[in-house]
């Protein structure tokens, strides 16, 4: 449970992100506990979820690798102390500069998303007189129980290579002179809380590995992606995601042999609950039968509600009696700049301090300067 140091938070100019590092540490310790019986399980942190340097340094100290989807993420991860030898690089549009950065830094593996990309990495590696470790990302056409915008494992999604092309992939890999085939990769989406989706992923991966090895390719690494969701409605009672159930799926359903390693790319489930967007009430507006709480934070600071219709609990940190229903909105000149409709809050007044919870993932990292608003800074409990 996050306890907010309200008096100290109130001293800072809003809006800003506040991170509970004690909760982050507890989350990372839980991951270590749940994987302690499987030394072949290697967890990478998905940097896209939150690249705040203070958080990256904590995650690095716990020994997690990095899952990156841009050259800038590689640089941020390595700059925070993450090990290049535990860094993987995915993404459908890797540029030549990004590929060369990965090669120069000696990252562990490129997760290949197309045969065209495989040819480019083979060529660039040859120019450097080196070889690149690669894993092939397959698209298993699994419909995960999540929203369409963050589903990544369907046939119509841009990610990965169709499993229908597995024969073509095997031949292409064998024809490359400057790559080292390491294994295979699947990622089916984000904010997944139905463990049956991960069971289907494991079963699909089992079939892919058997097929690849049957074609003479040695599968050393099995990367099952990430996607474990959190409970946005209960950020305190469910502060740590159900890592036991998640890793339990793969312990039970994924078939491995000695010498293979299993890789995970977790992001949201590591950092989401430790972060809150702190804002002040600029106005409480009455009219047309509605009560609007207008914050100084907007959709440019936290875009998830506007982009995905995502739910975030909203907590008034300033004590008041009684409750009212409010639409909680921001100042951005867009009708979609809404954090919640009909939210039940304590009676709220101008100047009150508000926390928008579960904002540690895809909050600060997706922020923009729309309306030329400044980026909200991020602070940890150690900064106050």
C-alpha positions in Angstrom: 0.0 0.0 0.0 1.3 3.4 -1.0 1.3 6.0 1.8 1.5 9.5 0.5 3.6 12.1 2.3 1.0 14.7 1.5 2.6 17.7 3.2 5.9 17.2 1.3 4.1 16.5 -1.9 2.1 19.8 -1.5 5.4 21.7 -1.5 6.1 20.8 -5.1 4.7 22.4 -8.2 2.2 20.1 -9.8 1.7 18.1 -11.9 4.4 15.5 -11.3 4.9 11.8 -11.0 5.5 10.3 -7.6 7.1 6.8 -7.3 7.0 4.6 -4.2 10.4 2.9 -4.4 9.7 0.7 -1.4 6.8 -0.9 -3.4 9.0 -1.2 -6.4 11.6 -3.0 -4.3 9.0 -5.3 -2.9 7.7 -6.1 -6.4 11.2 -7.0 -7.6 11.8 -9.2 -4.5 8.6 -11.0 -5.2 9.7 -11.8 -8.8 13.0 -13.1 -7.4 11.2 -15.3 -4.9 8.8 -16.7 -7.5 11.6 -17.6 -9.9 14.2 -18.8 -7.3 13.5 -22.4 -8.1 14.1 -21.9 -11.8 17.6 -20.6 -12.5 16.8 -21.0 -16.2 14.1 -18.2 -15.9 15.6 -14.8 -16.9 13.5 -11.7 -16.4 14.0 -8.6 -18.6 12.4 -5.3 -17.8 10.4 -3.7 -20.6 11.9 -0.2 -20.7 9.0 1.2 -22.7 6.8 1.0 -19.6 8.8 3.6 -17.7 12.4 4.8 -18.4 12.7 7.1 -15.4 16.5 6.9 -14.6 15.9 6.4 -10.8 13.6 3.4 -11.4 15.9 1.9 -14.0 18.8 2.0 -11.5 16.8 0.2 -8.9 15.7 -2.4 -11.4 19.3 -2.8 -12.6 20.5 -3.4 -9.0 18.0 -6.3 -8.8 19.8 -7.9 -11.8 17.0 -7.7 -14.4 17.9 -7.5 -18.0 16.4 -5.0 -20.4 13.8 -5.5 -23.1 14.2 -2.5 -25.5 12.3 -1.3 -28.6 14.5 1.6 -29.6 18.2 2.6 -29.7 17.4 5.3 -27.1 16.0 2.6 -24.7 19.2 0.6 -25.1 21.3 3.6 -24.2 19.1 4.4 -21.2 19.2 0.8 -19.9 22.9 0.5 -20.2 23.4 4.0 -18.8 21.4 2.9 -15.7 23.7 -0.1 -15.2 21.8 -2.9 -16.9 23.9 -5.6 -18.5 24.3 -5.5 -22.3 24.6 -9.3 -22.1 21.0 -9.4 -20.7 19.6 -6.8 -23.1 17.2 -7.9 -25.9 16.0 -5.6 -28.8 12.6 -6.0 -30.4 10.5 -3.8 -32.7 9.3 -4.0 -36.3 11.1 -0.9 -37.5 14.7 -1.1 -36.2 16.8 1.4 -38.1 20.3 0.7 -39.4 21.7 3.1 -36.7 19.8 1.3 -34.0 21.0 -2.1 -35.2 24.6 -0.9 -35.3 24.2 0.5 -31.8 23.1 -2.9 -30.6 26.0 -4.6 -32.4 28.5 -2.2 -31.0 27.2 -2.6 -27.5 27.2 -6.4 -27.7 23.6 -6.9 -26.7 22.4 -10.4 -26.0 19.9 -10.8 -28.8 17.9 -9.1 -31.6 14.3 -10.3 -31.6 13.7 -10.5 -35.4 10.2 -9.4 -36.6 10.5 -10.0 -40.4 12.6 -11.8 -42.9 13.5 -8.5 -44.4 15.0 -7.4 -41.0 16.9 -10.7 -40.8 18.6 -9.9 -44.1 19.5 -6.4 -43.0 21.0 -7.5 -39.7 23.0 -10.2 -41.5 24.3 -7.6 -43.9 25.2 -5.0 -41.2 26.9 -7.7 -39.0 29.0 -8.7 -42.0 30.1 -5.1 -42.6 31.4 -5.1 -39.0 33.0 -8.5 -39.3 30.9 -9.8 -36.4 27.9 -12.0 -35.9 24.6 -11.0 -34.3 22.6 -13.2 -31.9 19.0 -13.4 -33.1 15.7 -14.9 -32.0 12.8 -15.1 -34.4 9.6 -13.5 -33.1 6.6 -15.5 -34.3 3.0 -14.3 -34.4 0.9 -17.2 -33.1 -2.5 -15.7 -34.0 -3.6 -15.8 -30.3 -6.4 -13.5 -29.3 -5.6 -12.4 -25.8 -8.2 -11.1 -23.4 -7.2 -7.4 -23.7 -8.1 -4.4 -25.8 -7.4 -4.2 -29.5 -4.8 -1.4 -29.2 -2.4 -3.5 -27.0 -3.0 -6.9 -28.6 0.1 -8.0 -30.4 -0.3 -11.7 -31.2 -3.1 -11.7 -33.8 -2.5 -12.4 -37.5 -3.6 -8.8 -38.4 -1.1 -7.2 -36.0 2.2 -5.9 -37.4 4.4 -7.8 -35.0 6.3 -11.0 -35.6 6.4 -13.5 -38.4 3.4 -15.7 -39.1 3.9 -19.3 -37.9 2.7 -20.3 -41.4 6.1 -19.1 -42.6 8.2 -21.3 -40.3 9.7 -23.4 -43.2 10.7 -20.2 -45.0 12.2 -18.8 -41.8 14.3 -21.9 -41.1 15.8 -21.8 -44.6 16.5 -18.0 -44.4 18.3 -18.5 -41.0 20.4 -21.3 -42.4 21.4 -19.0 -45.4 22.7 -16.2 -43.2 26.5 -16.0 -42.7 26.6 -13.3 -40.0 24.0 -14.3 -37.5 23.9 -16.8 -34.7 20.4 -18.3 -34.2 19.6 -18.4 -30.5 15.9 -19.2 -30.3 12.4 -17.9 -30.6 10.1 -15.2 -29.2 6.4 -14.6 -28.8 4.5 -11.7 -27.3 0.7 -11.7 -27.4 -0.3 -8.4 -25.8 -0.4 -6.3 -22.6 -2.6 -6.0 -19.5 -3.5 -9.7 -19.6 -5.0 -11.1 -16.4 -6.5 -14.3 -17.8 -3.9 -17.0 -17.2 -5.5 -19.2 -19.8 -4.0 -16.8 -22.4 -0.5 -17.6 -21.2 -1.3 -21.3 -21.2 -2.2 -21.0 -24.9 1.0 -19.0 -25.5 3.1 -21.8 -23.8 1.4 -24.5 -25.9 2.0 -22.5 -29.1 5.6 -22.0 -28.1 6.1 -25.8 -27.5 4.9 -26.5 -31.0 7.1 -23.8 -32.6 10.2 -25.2 -30.7 9.5 -28.7 -31.8 9.1 -27.6 -35.5 12.3 -25.5 -35.5 14.4 -28.2 -33.9 13.0 -30.7 -36.4 14.4 -28.5 -39.1 17.9 -28.6 -37.6 17.9 -25.3 -35.6 19.0 -25.5 -32.0 16.7 -23.5 -29.8 18.7 -22.3 -26.8 16.4 -19.4 -25.8 12.7 -19.4 -25.4 11.3 -15.8 -25.0 7.6 -15.8 -24.0 7.3 -12.0 -23.8 5.5 -10.3 -21.0 2.0 -8.8 -20.8 1.0 -9.6 -17.2 -1.7 -7.2 -16.1 -2.4 -5.4 -12.9 -5.5 -4.6 -10.9 -6.2 -0.9 -11.7 -9.3 -0.9 -9.5 -7.5 -1.9 -6.4 -4.0 -0.3 -6.3 -3.5 -0.9 -2.6 -5.0 -4.3 -1.9 -3.4 -5.6 -5.1 -0.2 -3.6 -5.0 1.9 -6.5 -6.3 0.8 -8.5 -9.4 0.1 -12.2 -9.2 3.6 -13.3 -10.2 3.1 -16.7 -8.6 0.2 -17.6 -11.0 2.0 -16.1 -14.0 5.3 -17.9 -13.6 3.4 -21.0 -12.5 1.8 -21.2 -16.0 5.2 -21.6 -17.6 6.6 -23.9 -15.0 3.6 -26.2 -15.7 2.9 -25.8 -19.4 6.2 -24.8 -21.1 8.3 -27.8 -22.1 12.0 -27.1 -21.8 15.2 -29.3 -21.9 18.5 -28.9 -20.1 20.5 -26.0 -21.4 17.6 -23.9 -22.5 16.7 -20.6 -20.9 13.3 -19.0 -20.7 13.0 -15.3 -21.0 10.3 -12.9 -19.8 9.7 -9.2 -20.7 7.7 -7.7 -17.9 7.0 -4.0 -17.7 3.6 -2.8 -16.5 3.4 -5.4 -13.7 6.7 -4.2 -12.3 6.2 -0.4 -12.2 2.6 0.5 -12.7 1.4 0.3 -9.1 4.4 2.2 -7.7 3.6 5.4 -9.6 1.0 8.1 -9.2 0.4 11.3 -11.1 0.0 14.1 -8.5 -2.1 17.1 -9.5 -4.0 20.0 -8.0 -7.6 21.0 -8.5 -7.7 24.3 -10.5 -11.4 24.7 -10.5 -14.6 22.9 -9.5 -17.1 23.8 -12.1 -20.9 23.3 -11.8 -23.3 23.4 -14.7 -25.5 21.4 -17.0 -26.2 18.9 -14.2 -22.5 18.0 -13.9 -19.8 18.7 -11.5 -16.3 19.0 -13.1 -13.1 18.7 -11.1 -10.6 20.4 -13.4 -7.0 19.4 -12.7 -3.7 21.0 -13.7 -2.7 17.6 -15.1 -4.0 16.6 -18.5 -4.0 14.0 -21.2 -0.6 15.1 -22.3 0.7 13.9 -18.8 -1.3 10.7 -18.7 -2.8 9.7 -22.1 -4.1 6.2 -21.2 -7.7 7.3 -20.3 -8.0 9.3 -23.5 -6.3 6.7 -25.7 -7.6 3.5 -24.3 -10.6 4.5 -22.1 -8.4 3.1 -19.3 -9.5 3.3 -15.7 -7.3 4.8 -13.0 -8.4 5.2 -9.4 -8.4 8.8 -8.3 -7.7 9.7 -4.7 -8.2 13.1 -3.1 -5.3 13.5 -0.7 -6.8 16.6 1.0 -9.2 15.7 3.8 -12.8 16.7 3.5 -16.1 15.3 4.7 -18.9 13.8 2.6 -18.8 12.7 -1.0 -19.9 13.9 -4.4 -19.9 12.6 -7.9 -17.5 14.4 -10.3 -16.2 14.2 -13.8 -12.5 14.6 -13.4 -10.9 16.3 -16.3 -7.8 18.1 -17.4 -7.1 21.5 -19.0 -6.1 20.3 -22.5 -8.2 21.6 -25.4 -9.7 18.3 -26.2 -13.0 16.8 -25.2 -11.2 13.5 -24.6 -9.1 15.0 -21.8 -11.1 13.1 -19.2 -9.6 11.0 -16.4 -12.9 9.7 -15.0 -16.7 10.2 -15.2 -19.0 10.0 -12.2 -16.1 9.4 -9.9 -17.2 9.3 -6.2 -14.7 11.5 -4.3 -14.7 13.4 -1.0 -16.2 16.8 -1.5 -13.5 18.4 -3.6 -12.3 22.1 -3.6 -10.0 24.3 -5.5 -6.4 23.7 -4.4 -6.9 20.1 -3.3 -4.1 17.6 -4.0 -5.1 14.6 -6.1 -3.3 11.3 -6.9 -4.2 9.4 -10.1 -3.1 5.9 -9.1 -1.5 3.0 -11.0 0.3 5.5 -13.3 3.8 4.1 -13.1 3.5 2.3 -16.5 2.9 4.1 -19.7 2.4 7.4 -17.9 5.6 9.5 -17.8 7.0 7.5 -20.8 4.0 8.4 -23.1 3.8 12.0 -22.0 3.8 14.8 -24.7 4.0 18.5 -24.9 0.6 18.9 -26.5 -0.7 22.5 -26.1 3.0 23.3 -25.4 2.5 22.1 -21.8 5.7 21.2 -20.0 6.5 17.6 -19.3 5.6 16.6 -15.7 8.8 15.6 -13.8 9.1 12.4 -11.9 10.2 12.1 -8.3 10.7 9.2 -5.9 9.9 9.0 -2.2 13.7 9.3 -1.7 13.7 12.8 -3.4 11.3 14.3 -0.9 
